[in-house]
Amino acid sequence: AKIGAGQKGMQFGKMAGKGFTMESTPLLHTPVQKDSTNDLQCFDDHAAGWQSQSSSLLGKQDPSKSVMEDKMGSNLSVLVRYLLSILLGIFLGTLFSFPQGNAHSEHHQDHGVVRGRGGDWIGNSENLETTNGEDEFLSGNGAISKYTQFQALNFQLYTGGAPVFLNNDDGAIIANPECSNAVEGVLEGESQCYMGHENATQDVLDRLDVLQTAVERAYEAASRNEDTLKIFVAPEFFFRGLQGAYVVPQNSSHSNAIFGKTSSGTCEGVVCLVLQGLQDLVADARFQDWLFLFGTTIVSEELPTEDEYDCLFYNFGMLYKGYDPATQTHHGKRFIIPKRYVSTSDFLLPHRSRSEGNATTMELYETAQHGNANIPTSALKDDGSPAVLLAPSLSQKKYNRNLWYAYKDELTSHPMDYTMIEYGWLQLDSITFTVEICLDHDLRSALTSFLVDSVVPEATLIPSCNSNGNNNKDPKSESVKHENQVEYVEIPRHQAQISLVSSAGMTVNEASLALAHQGSIILQDGLNDDPMYNSYQYTCDFRHEWQFEGGSEVIQRNAVMTPTEVVFQYNVHERFHKLAVFLDDGDSKDDATTPYWKSQLRGVFTATQYEPMIVAFEPLAIAPVFVEPKTEIGST
């Protein structure tokens, strides 16, 4: 809304006379508050007290006054109060429109930037008044972003374990054939098995094929506007293998045990195969206005046998910006997001305790060893060989992040050119993001990074890259490489304009959000396809809690700050449509009684749950933000 000093005054006047309300955008919906019986009782008790107090303050009415005098006095009083409130509002609006702190309240003629508070309040023309009338959008680090909107395209797919037992049509319990030769374990009291192929290379290729099909279906539903950033989000555990993790043997002949290639340039192992497949997928001119969060990969690295522990585990997300390989390079478009916290759903785990001692290098999970009396029978295959990865007591509930830095040079150097998102924050194309994996979101990883950074003396640095400055140039030129270098900047004070969460068994947590005003969060879960809904809970101690549910969620947060109310409000994005990922072309030779999509999961995902879908949301505006002058600390 374009608001001048007089208009602001009118708004202040109306707030003084009527209170303040926020109107949601037509694409969003704010659910009605629902109170339980106990909550209503709390309200009734307190309301009785307020009613008693109000009656004593009002006093008794004078019976000598006529009805006409009552009406005239009442109307006059209301009119006077209304006029005074408008005059007061105009005065306050005019006062607040003057420069504060410095002379930065003037308009920037070049880019439609409104100055104030020692920085820039920036946004598109629908949100802020600009003097040039242009529809440019500035955000993030203060540079111009080509994107004014984003569109969430969620891949709704079950990535959890398959149930070992099923109920047939007669209600009898039968064995699930998917688990006949699979690794079994327990998750929250239910027997499950990992899905996948014994041949790890084939396992990766089949998962990539499923992902490719989903991306193509998302493309069909995506906006074609170049100013709309398309965001594709897949669930956690997308790449994990038959044993719950891709096991990477330690190879002393070179340091590229996990991510690297051989001297001939071919992939050394399955992790390289995963990354290479994703890199090839996004190198497409159709996807240069796309951002992809491809779920996570779980890896187990074997350590030398003489080490106190023999395996180390990694769970990391893969984030990519699409690009046109004919005119652009991949520099500044590849990101790794290490997961920080170990969730109870990360592995199928028979319970077993182990003393962790005082080891400096903590192993989170051990491979079962043949002949160990402490290993349950369910953890061994028929031949007695290791079958499942077992957990310690989990008194240490974090992945060992220190070991990531051993591979940081390898990740960031050519030809890989990945950037590690270490604190959950990223600036890309002048838009500020947070990116979290499942439990990291629930435990407020990105928000805590923001809060800690606010009080420590030295700035926390996050990667920042503008990938749109190199169109129509030779992708091999030095100027293009320079334009796409990754800079490191401070976490912006305005918080994130868009938050991304890839999860398996997690929903949006209100207390974990680090969103700017009108910022949005996109979450895709891998364990449910429930429709989105939220409930508002009120307790007797005046606590208000929002609970969000759903397999695919897009939620916007709005900040409300008036002299009488300081709150966050939440709007659920309800305008979307679903597309089946797998479409039968009529040439299928599958059993007519078996749905076509089940065979297309290729044995790497269970077919006992729900059908894979693309949830295509309608585009939303990217939040405008207040930006302080940019501080560049370094670059790579």
C-alpha positions as CSV (number, residue, x, y, z in Angstrom):
1,A,0.0,0.0,0.0
2,K,1.3,3.4,-0.9
3,I,1.2,5.4,2.3
4,G,2.0,9.1,2.6
5,A,2.2,11.2,5.8
6,G,-1.5,12.1,5.7
7,Q,-2.5,8.5,4.9
8,K,-0.4,7.3,7.8
9,G,-2.1,9.8,10.0
10,M,-5.5,8.5,9.0
11,Q,-4.4,5.0,9.8
12,F,-3.1,6.0,13.2
13,G,-6.4,7.7,13.8
14,K,-8.4,4.7,12.9
15,M,-6.2,2.5,15.0
16,A,-6.8,4.8,18.0
17,G,-10.6,4.7,17.5
18,K,-11.2,1.2,16.3
19,G,-8.2,-1.0,17.0
20,F,-5.9,-2.6,14.4
21,T,-6.7,-5.5,12.0
22,M,-4.6,-7.0,9.2
23,E,-6.1,-8.2,6.0
24,S,-4.7,-11.3,4.5
25,T,-3.9,-11.6,0.8
26,P,-6.5,-13.3,-1.3
27,L,-4.2,-16.3,-1.7
28,L,-3.9,-16.8,2.0
29,H,-6.3,-17.9,4.8
30,T,-6.2,-17.3,8.5
31,P,-8.1,-20.0,10.3
32,V,-10.7,-19.1,12.9
33,Q,-9.6,-19.5,16.5
34,K,-11.0,-22.6,18.1
35,D,-11.1,-22.9,21.9
36,S,-11.6,-26.1,23.9
37,T,-14.1,-26.4,26.7
38,N,-11.4,-25.7,29.3
39,D,-10.2,-22.7,27.4
40,L,-13.7,-21.3,27.4
41,Q,-14.0,-21.8,31.1
42,C,-10.7,-19.8,31.5
43,F,-12.3,-17.0,29.4
44,D,-15.5,-17.1,31.4
45,D,-13.7,-16.8,34.8
46,H,-11.6,-13.9,33.7
47,A,-14.5,-12.2,31.9
48,A,-16.6,-12.2,35.1
49,G,-13.8,-10.4,36.9
50,W,-13.5,-7.8,34.1
51,Q,-17.3,-7.3,34.0
52,S,-17.4,-6.6,37.7
53,Q,-14.6,-4.1,37.5
54,S,-16.1,-2.4,34.5
55,S,-19.5,-2.0,36.3
56,S,-17.8,-0.3,39.2
57,L,-16.0,2.1,36.9
58,L,-19.1,3.0,34.9
59,G,-21.1,3.9,38.0
60,K,-24.8,4.6,38.0
61,Q,-26.7,6.5,35.3
62,D,-28.5,9.7,36.2
63,P,-32.3,9.0,35.8
64,S,-33.1,12.7,35.5
65,K,-31.5,12.9,32.0
66,S,-33.9,12.6,29.1
67,V,-33.4,10.1,26.3
68,M,-32.8,12.8,23.8
69,E,-30.0,14.4,26.0
70,D,-28.4,11.0,26.3
71,K,-28.4,10.5,22.6
72,M,-27.1,14.0,21.9
73,G,-24.4,13.8,24.5
74,S,-23.3,10.4,23.4
75,N,-23.2,11.4,19.7
76,L,-21.3,14.6,20.4
77,S,-18.8,12.7,22.6
78,V,-18.2,10.1,19.9
79,L,-17.8,12.8,17.2
80,V,-15.3,14.8,19.3
81,R,-13.3,11.6,20.2
82,Y,-13.2,10.6,16.5
83,L,-12.0,14.0,15.3
84,L,-9.4,14.2,18.0
85,S,-8.1,10.7,17.1
86,I,-7.8,11.6,13.5
87,L,-5.9,14.9,14.3
88,L,-3.7,13.0,16.7
89,G,-3.1,10.4,14.0
90,I,-2.2,13.0,11.4
91,F,0.3,14.6,13.8
92,L,1.9,11.2,14.6
93,G,2.1,10.2,11.0
94,T,3.7,13.5,10.0
95,L,6.1,13.2,12.9
96,F,7.1,9.6,12.0
97,S,7.7,10.6,8.3
98,F,10.6,12.9,9.3
99,P,14.2,11.6,9.0
100,Q,15.2,9.5,12.0
101,G,18.9,9.2,13.0
102,N,20.2,10.6,9.7
103,A,19.0,12.1,6.5
104,H,18.0,8.8,4.9
105,S,14.3,9.3,4.6
106,E,14.6,10.6,1.0
107,H,13.7,8.4,-1.9
108,H,16.4,6.8,-4.0
109,Q,15.6,7.9,-7.6
110,D,17.4,5.0,-9.3
111,H,16.0,1.9,-7.7
112,G,12.8,2.8,-5.8
113,V,14.5,2.5,-2.4
114,V,12.9,4.2,0.6
115,R,15.6,5.3,3.0
116,G,15.3,5.2,6.8
117,R,16.9,4.1,10.1
118,G,20.4,4.1,8.6
119,G,19.5,1.6,5.9
120,D,17.1,0.9,3.0
121,W,13.5,-0.3,3.3
122,I,13.2,-2.2,0.0
123,G,10.4,-4.0,-1.8
124,N,8.3,-4.1,-4.9
125,S,6.0,-1.4,-5.9
126,E,2.9,-3.1,-4.4
127,N,4.4,-2.9,-0.9
128,L,6.2,0.4,-0.8
129,E,5.9,3.9,-2.2
130,T,8.6,4.7,-4.8
131,T,9.2,7.9,-6.7
132,N,10.1,6.4,-10.1
133,G,7.1,4.0,-10.4
134,E,9.3,1.1,-11.5
135,D,8.6,-2.4,-10.5
136,E,12.1,-3.4,-9.5
137,F,12.6,-5.5,-6.4
138,L,15.5,-5.0,-4.0
139,S,16.1,-7.3,-1.1
140,G,18.7,-9.4,0.8
141,N,22.0,-7.6,0.5
142,G,20.6,-4.5,-1.1
143,A,21.2,-5.6,-4.7
144,I,18.4,-5.8,-7.2
145,S,16.8,-9.2,-7.5
146,K,15.0,-10.1,-10.7
147,Y,12.5,-12.1,-8.6
148,T,9.4,-10.5,-7.1
149,Q,7.5,-13.7,-6.5
150,F,8.1,-17.3,-5.6
151,Q,6.2,-20.5,-6.4
152,A,6.5,-23.6,-4.1
153,L,6.5,-26.9,-6.0
154,N,6.6,-29.6,-3.4
155,F,7.3,-33.3,-4.1
156,Q,5.0,-35.3,-1.8
157,L,6.6,-38.7,-1.6
158,Y,6.9,-41.3,1.3
159,T,10.6,-41.8,2.1
160,G,10.3,-43.7,5.3
161,G,10.7,-47.4,5.9
162,A,8.3,-50.0,4.7
163,P,6.2,-51.9,7.2
164,V,7.3,-55.4,7.8
165,F,3.7,-56.6,8.2
166,L,0.6,-55.7,6.3
167,N,-3.2,-56.3,6.6
168,N,-4.7,-58.0,3.6
169,D,-8.3,-57.4,2.4
170,D,-9.6,-60.0,4.9
171,G,-7.9,-58.2,7.8
172,A,-5.3,-60.9,8.3
173,I,-1.7,-59.9,9.0
174,I,0.7,-60.9,6.3
175,A,4.4,-60.3,5.6
176,N,5.3,-57.4,3.3
177,P,7.1,-58.8,0.3
178,E,9.1,-55.6,0.0
179,C,11.0,-56.6,3.2
180,S,11.8,-60.2,2.2
181,N,15.4,-59.5,1.6
182,A,15.8,-56.1,3.3
183,V,17.4,-54.8,6.4
184,E,14.8,-54.6,9.2
185,G,14.7,-52.5,12.3
186,V,12.3,-50.7,14.7
187,L,11.0,-47.2,14.6
188,E,8.7,-46.0,17.3
189,G,7.7,-49.6,18.1
190,E,6.9,-50.6,14.5
191,S,8.9,-53.1,12.6
192,Q,10.1,-51.6,9.3
193,C,12.6,-52.3,6.6
194,Y,14.8,-50.0,4.5
195,M,13.9,-49.8,0.8
196,G,16.5,-50.0,-1.9
197,H,18.8,-52.2,-4.0
198,E,21.8,-54.3,-2.9
199,N,23.6,-52.7,-5.9
200,A,24.2,-49.2,-4.6
201,T,24.9,-47.8,-8.0
202,Q,21.6,-49.1,-9.4
203,D,19.9,-47.8,-6.2
204,V,21.1,-44.3,-6.9
205,L,20.2,-44.4,-10.6
206,D,16.6,-45.5,-9.9
207,R,16.2,-42.8,-7.3
208,L,17.5,-40.2,-9.7
209,D,15.0,-41.5,-12.3
210,V,12.1,-41.0,-9.9
211,L,13.4,-37.5,-9.1
212,Q,13.7,-36.6,-12.8
213,T,10.1,-37.6,-13.4
214,A,8.9,-35.5,-10.5
215,V,10.8,-32.5,-11.7
216,E,9.4,-32.8,-15.2
217,R,5.9,-32.9,-13.7
218,A,6.6,-29.9,-11.6
219,Y,7.8,-28.1,-14.6
220,E,4.4,-28.7,-16.3
221,A,2.7,-26.9,-13.4
222,A,5.2,-24.1,-12.9
223,S,4.8,-20.5,-13.7
224,R,6.6,-19.3,-16.9
225,N,7.2,-15.8,-15.5
226,E,10.8,-15.0,-15.3
227,D,10.3,-12.8,-12.2
228,T,8.9,-15.8,-10.3
229,L,11.4,-18.0,-8.5
230,K,10.3,-21.6,-8.7
231,I,11.2,-23.6,-5.6
232,F,11.2,-27.4,-5.7
233,V,11.4,-29.2,-2.3
234,A,11.8,-32.9,-1.9
235,P,11.6,-34.7,1.5
236,E,14.4,-36.0,3.7
237,F,15.9,-39.5,3.2
238,F,15.6,-39.3,-0.5
239,F,19.0,-41.0,-1.0
240,R,19.9,-43.6,1.6
241,G,20.3,-47.1,0.3
242,L,19.3,-50.6,1.4
243,Q,21.3,-50.4,4.7
244,G,19.9,-47.1,5.7
245,A,23.0,-45.3,4.5
246,Y,25.4,-45.6,1.6
247,V,28.5,-47.2,3.0
248,V,31.7,-45.6,1.8
249,P,34.9,-47.6,2.4
250,Q,38.0,-45.7,3.6
251,N,40.6,-45.6,0.8
252,S,44.0,-44.5,1.8
253,S,45.2,-44.1,-1.8
254,H,43.5,-40.7,-2.1
255,S,41.5,-38.2,0.0
256,N,38.3,-38.3,-2.1
257,A,36.7,-41.1,-0.2
258,I,33.2,-39.6,-0.2
259,F,32.7,-36.9,-2.8
260,G,35.6,-37.3,-5.3
261,K,36.3,-38.8,-8.7
262,T,39.0,-41.0,-10.0
263,S,41.9,-39.6,-12.0
264,S,40.0,-40.3,-15.2
265,G,37.1,-38.1,-14.1
266,T,34.6,-40.9,-13.4
267,C,32.7,-41.1,-10.0
268,E,34.5,-43.0,-7.3
269,G,31.4,-44.0,-5.5
270,V,27.7,-43.6,-4.9
271,V,27.9,-40.2,-3.3
272,C,29.7,-38.7,-6.3
273,L,27.0,-40.4,-8.4
274,V,24.3,-38.7,-6.5
275,L,25.8,-35.3,-6.8
276,Q,26.7,-35.7,-10.4
277,G,23.2,-36.8,-11.2
278,L,21.7,-33.7,-9.5
279,Q,24.2,-31.4,-11.2
280,D,23.2,-32.8,-14.6
281,L,19.5,-32.4,-13.8
282,V,19.7,-28.7,-13.0
283,A,22.0,-27.8,-15.9
284,D,19.0,-27.0,-18.2
285,A,18.0,-23.6,-19.6
286,R,14.4,-24.4,-18.5
287,F,15.5,-24.3,-14.9
288,Q,17.5,-21.1,-14.7
289,D,14.8,-19.5,-12.6
290,W,14.5,-22.6,-10.3
291,L,15.8,-23.4,-6.8
292,F,16.0,-27.1,-5.9
293,L,16.2,-28.7,-2.4
294,F,16.6,-32.4,-3.3
295,G,16.0,-33.8,0.2
296,T,19.0,-35.4,1.9
297,T,21.6,-38.1,1.4
298,I,22.8,-40.4,4.3
299,V,26.3,-41.7,4.2
300,S,28.4,-44.0,6.5
301,E,32.1,-43.7,6.2
302,E,34.2,-46.6,7.4
303,L,37.2,-45.6,9.5
304,P,40.5,-47.5,9.8
305,T,40.0,-50.7,12.0
306,E,42.6,-49.6,14.5
307,D,40.5,-46.5,15.3
308,E,38.4,-46.6,18.5
309,Y,35.3,-46.3,16.4
310,D,34.8,-47.8,12.9
311,C,32.1,-45.7,11.2
312,L,31.0,-42.1,10.9
313,F,27.7,-40.9,9.6
314,Y,26.6,-37.9,7.6
315,N,23.1,-36.7,6.7
316,F,23.2,-33.7,4.4
317,G,20.8,-31.7,2.1
318,M,21.6,-30.8,-1.5
319,L,20.5,-27.3,-2.7
320,Y,21.0,-26.2,-6.3
321,K,20.1,-23.1,-8.4
322,G,19.3,-24.1,-12.0
323,Y,21.1,-22.5,-14.9
324,D,21.6,-22.4,-18.7
325,P,24.9,-24.2,-19.4
326,A,25.1,-22.3,-22.7
327,T,25.3,-18.9,-21.1
328,Q,26.0,-19.5,-17.4
329,T,28.3,-21.5,-15.2
330,H,27.6,-23.6,-12.1
331,H,29.7,-21.3,-9.8
332,G,27.7,-20.1,-6.8
333,K,24.8,-22.5,-7.5
334,R,25.7,-25.7,-5.6
335,F,25.3,-26.0,-1.8
336,I,25.6,-28.7,0.9
337,I,23.6,-28.4,4.1
338,P,24.9,-30.7,6.9
339,K,22.2,-31.8,9.3
340,R,23.2,-31.0,12.9
341,Y,20.9,-33.0,15.1
342,V,20.2,-36.7,15.0
343,S,16.5,-37.6,15.0
344,T,14.9,-40.7,16.3
345,S,13.5,-41.3,12.7
346,D,16.9,-41.0,11.0
347,F,17.5,-44.8,11.3
348,L,15.7,-48.0,12.1
349,L,17.3,-48.8,15.4
350,P,17.2,-51.8,17.7
351,H,17.9,-50.5,21.2
352,R,21.3,-51.1,22.6
353,S,23.4,-49.0,25.0
354,R,27.1,-48.4,24.6
355,S,29.6,-46.5,26.8
356,E,30.9,-43.5,24.8
357,G,33.8,-42.8,27.0
358,N,35.8,-39.6,26.5
359,A,36.6,-40.0,22.9
360,T,37.3,-36.8,21.0
361,T,35.9,-38.1,17.8
362,M,32.3,-39.3,18.5
363,E,30.9,-42.0,16.4
364,L,27.1,-41.8,16.2
365,Y,26.4,-45.2,14.9
366,E,28.2,-48.5,14.7
367,T,28.0,-51.3,12.2
368,A,26.8,-54.5,13.7
369,Q,29.6,-57.1,14.1
370,H,29.2,-60.8,13.7
371,G,29.5,-62.7,16.9
372,N,28.8,-59.7,19.2
373,A,26.5,-61.1,21.9
374,N,24.9,-57.6,22.5
375,I,23.4,-57.5,19.0
376,P,19.8,-58.6,18.8
377,T,19.0,-61.4,16.4
378,S,16.8,-58.9,14.4
379,A,20.0,-57.0,13.6
380,L,21.6,-59.9,11.7
381,K,20.8,-61.5,8.4
382,D,20.1,-65.2,8.0
383,D,23.8,-65.9,7.5
384,G,24.8,-63.9,10.6
385,S,26.3,-61.0,8.7
386,P,25.7,-57.3,9.7
387,A,22.2,-56.3,8.8
388,V,21.4,-53.0,10.4
389,L,23.2,-49.9,11.8
390,L,22.8,-49.8,15.5
391,A,22.6,-46.7,17.7
392,P,24.4,-45.8,20.9
393,S,22.5,-44.5,23.8
394,L,22.1,-41.2,21.9
395,S,23.3,-39.2,24.9
396,Q,25.1,-37.2,22.2
397,K,22.4,-36.3,19.7
398,K,24.4,-34.4,17.1
399,Y,26.2,-35.4,14.0
400,N,29.9,-34.8,14.2
401,R,30.1,-31.6,12.2
402,N,33.8,-31.2,12.8
403,L,34.6,-33.9,10.2
404,W,32.8,-31.9,7.5
405,Y,35.7,-29.5,7.6
406,A,38.1,-32.2,6.6
407,Y,36.2,-32.2,3.2
408,K,35.6,-28.5,3.0
409,D,38.5,-27.8,0.7
410,E,37.5,-30.7,-1.5
411,L,33.9,-29.5,-1.7
412,T,34.7,-25.9,-2.5
413,S,37.5,-26.5,-5.0
414,H,37.2,-27.0,-8.7
415,P,35.5,-29.0,-10.3
416,M,33.0,-29.6,-7.4
417,D,32.6,-25.9,-6.4
418,Y,30.1,-26.5,-3.6
419,T,29.4,-24.1,-0.8
420,M,28.7,-25.4,2.7
421,I,25.7,-23.8,4.5
422,E,27.0,-24.0,8.0
423,Y,24.6,-21.9,10.1
424,G,21.4,-22.5,8.1
425,W,21.5,-19.1,6.4
426,L,22.1,-18.1,2.7
427,Q,21.7,-15.1,0.4
428,L,21.0,-16.1,-3.2
429,D,20.1,-13.7,-5.9
430,S,19.6,-11.0,-3.3
431,I,17.0,-13.0,-1.4
432,T,17.7,-14.1,2.2
433,F,17.0,-17.8,2.9
434,T,17.2,-20.2,5.8
435,V,17.6,-23.9,5.0
436,E,17.1,-26.5,7.6
437,I,16.8,-30.3,7.7
438,C,14.0,-31.8,9.8
439,L,14.9,-31.8,13.5
440,D,17.3,-28.8,13.0
441,H,14.2,-26.7,12.3
442,D,12.3,-28.0,15.4
443,L,15.4,-27.3,17.6
444,R,15.6,-23.7,16.2
445,S,19.0,-24.1,14.5
446,A,18.7,-21.1,12.1
447,L,16.9,-18.9,14.7
448,T,19.5,-19.7,17.3
449,S,22.3,-18.7,14.9
450,F,20.6,-15.4,14.3
451,L,20.1,-14.8,18.1
452,V,23.6,-15.7,19.0
453,D,25.0,-13.6,16.2
454,S,23.2,-10.7,17.7
455,V,25.1,-10.8,21.0
456,V,28.6,-12.1,20.1
457,P,31.3,-9.4,19.3
458,E,32.3,-10.9,16.0
459,A,29.9,-11.2,13.0
460,T,28.8,-14.6,11.8
461,L,29.4,-14.9,8.1
462,I,27.1,-16.6,5.7
463,P,27.5,-17.3,1.9
464,S,26.0,-14.8,-0.6
465,C,25.9,-15.1,-4.3
466,N,24.1,-13.4,-7.2
467,S,23.7,-16.0,-10.0
468,N,21.8,-13.8,-12.4
469,G,24.5,-11.4,-13.5
470,N,26.1,-13.5,-16.2
471,N,23.4,-14.0,-18.8
472,N,24.5,-13.9,-22.5
473,K,28.2,-14.1,-21.7
474,D,30.8,-16.7,-22.3
475,P,30.5,-19.1,-19.3
476,K,34.2,-19.7,-19.4
477,S,35.3,-16.1,-19.2
478,E,37.0,-14.7,-16.1
479,S,34.4,-12.0,-15.8
480,V,31.6,-14.5,-15.4
481,K,33.5,-16.5,-12.8
482,H,34.0,-13.3,-10.8
483,E,30.3,-12.3,-11.0
484,N,29.4,-15.7,-9.5
485,Q,32.0,-15.9,-6.8
486,V,30.6,-16.6,-3.3
487,E,30.9,-13.7,-0.9
488,Y,30.6,-13.9,2.8
489,V,28.4,-11.4,4.6
490,E,26.8,-10.9,8.0
491,I,23.4,-12.4,8.8
492,P,20.9,-9.7,7.9
493,R,18.9,-8.1,10.7
494,H,15.6,-8.4,8.8
495,Q,15.7,-12.3,9.0
496,A,14.7,-14.6,6.2
497,Q,12.4,-13.8,3.3
498,I,12.0,-17.5,2.5
499,S,12.7,-20.5,4.7
500,L,13.0,-24.0,3.4
501,V,12.7,-27.3,5.4
502,S,13.1,-30.8,4.1
503,S,11.8,-33.3,6.7
504,A,10.6,-36.8,7.6
505,G,8.2,-36.6,10.5
506,M,8.3,-32.8,11.1
507,T,5.9,-29.9,10.7
508,V,6.4,-26.2,10.9
509,N,7.2,-25.0,14.4
510,E,6.1,-21.5,15.2
511,A,8.8,-21.0,17.8
512,S,11.5,-21.9,15.3
513,L,10.7,-19.3,12.6
514,A,13.2,-16.7,11.7
515,L,11.1,-14.9,9.1
516,A,10.9,-11.3,8.0
517,H,7.6,-9.5,8.0
518,Q,5.5,-11.2,5.2
519,G,8.2,-13.9,4.9
520,S,7.2,-17.4,4.1
521,I,8.3,-20.9,5.0
522,I,8.1,-24.0,2.7
523,L,8.2,-27.4,4.3
524,Q,8.0,-30.8,2.6
525,D,7.7,-33.9,4.8
526,G,8.5,-37.5,3.8
527,L,6.2,-39.3,6.2
528,N,2.7,-37.9,5.6
529,D,0.5,-36.4,2.9
530,D,-2.1,-34.9,5.3
531,P,-3.8,-31.7,4.1
532,M,-2.6,-28.5,5.6
533,Y,-4.4,-27.1,8.7
534,N,-3.5,-25.3,11.9
535,S,-5.1,-24.9,15.3
536,Y,-4.8,-22.1,17.8
537,Q,-4.5,-23.2,21.4
538,Y,-5.2,-20.9,24.4
539,T,-4.3,-21.9,27.9
540,C,-5.3,-20.5,31.3
541,D,-1.8,-19.0,31.8
542,F,-2.4,-16.8,28.7
543,R,-0.2,-18.8,26.4
544,H,-1.1,-18.9,22.8
545,E,0.3,-21.6,20.6
546,W,-0.1,-22.3,16.9
547,Q,0.1,-25.9,15.8
548,F,0.7,-26.5,12.0
549,E,0.0,-29.9,10.4
550,G,0.3,-31.2,6.8
551,G,2.7,-33.0,4.5
552,S,3.3,-30.0,2.2
553,E,3.1,-26.6,4.0
554,V,3.5,-23.0,2.9
555,I,2.9,-20.5,5.6
556,Q,3.4,-16.7,5.7
557,R,4.2,-14.8,8.9
558,N,3.1,-11.2,9.4
559,A,4.3,-8.9,12.1
560,V,1.9,-6.6,13.9
561,M,3.2,-3.9,16.1
562,T,0.9,-1.1,17.5
563,P,0.8,0.6,20.9
564,T,-1.7,-1.9,22.0
565,E,-0.7,-5.1,20.2
566,V,2.7,-6.8,19.4
567,V,2.1,-10.2,17.8
568,F,2.9,-12.4,14.8
569,Q,0.1,-13.6,12.6
570,Y,0.2,-16.6,10.4
571,N,-1.6,-17.3,7.1
572,V,-1.7,-20.7,5.5
573,H,-1.4,-20.8,1.7
574,E,-4.5,-22.8,0.6
575,R,-4.4,-22.2,-3.2
576,F,-2.7,-25.2,-4.8
577,H,-3.4,-28.2,-7.0
578,K,-2.0,-31.6,-7.0
579,L,-0.5,-33.6,-10.0
580,A,0.2,-37.3,-10.0
581,V,3.9,-37.8,-10.7
582,F,3.5,-41.0,-12.7
583,L,1.0,-41.1,-15.5
584,D,0.1,-44.4,-17.2
585,D,0.7,-43.9,-21.0
586,G,-1.4,-47.0,-21.7
587,D,1.6,-49.2,-22.6
588,S,2.1,-50.5,-19.1
589,K,2.3,-54.3,-18.8
590,D,1.6,-54.2,-15.0
591,D,-1.2,-56.1,-13.4
592,A,-4.4,-54.2,-14.0
593,T,-5.3,-54.5,-10.3
594,T,-2.0,-52.8,-9.3
595,P,-1.9,-49.0,-9.6
596,Y,0.6,-47.9,-12.2
597,W,2.5,-45.6,-9.8
598,K,3.5,-48.5,-7.5
599,S,5.7,-50.1,-10.1
600,Q,7.3,-46.8,-11.0
601,L,8.8,-46.5,-7.6
602,R,11.3,-49.1,-8.7
603,G,11.7,-50.8,-5.4
604,V,13.6,-47.8,-3.8
605,F,10.5,-46.4,-2.1
606,T,7.7,-48.4,-0.5
607,A,4.4,-48.7,-2.5
608,T,2.4,-49.4,0.7
609,Q,1.7,-45.8,1.5
610,Y,0.4,-42.9,-0.6
611,E,0.8,-42.0,-4.3
612,P,3.6,-39.6,-5.1
613,M,2.2,-36.1,-6.0
614,I,3.4,-32.7,-7.0
615,V,1.8,-30.0,-4.9
616,A,1.9,-26.8,-7.0
617,F,1.1,-23.7,-5.0
618,E,0.1,-20.4,-6.6
619,P,2.9,-17.8,-6.6
620,L,3.3,-15.4,-3.6
621,A,5.1,-12.1,-3.3
622,I,8.6,-12.2,-1.9
623,A,8.7,-10.3,1.4
624,P,10.1,-6.8,1.2
625,V,12.8,-6.1,3.8
626,F,14.7,-3.4,5.6
627,V,18.3,-3.6,4.6
628,E,21.3,-2.1,6.4
629,P,24.3,-1.0,4.3
630,K,26.0,-4.1,3.0
631,T,29.1,-5.4,4.7
632,E,31.3,-7.7,2.6
633,I,33.8,-9.6,4.7
634,G,35.5,-11.9,2.2
635,S,34.9,-14.0,-0.9
636,T,35.9,-17.3,-2.4
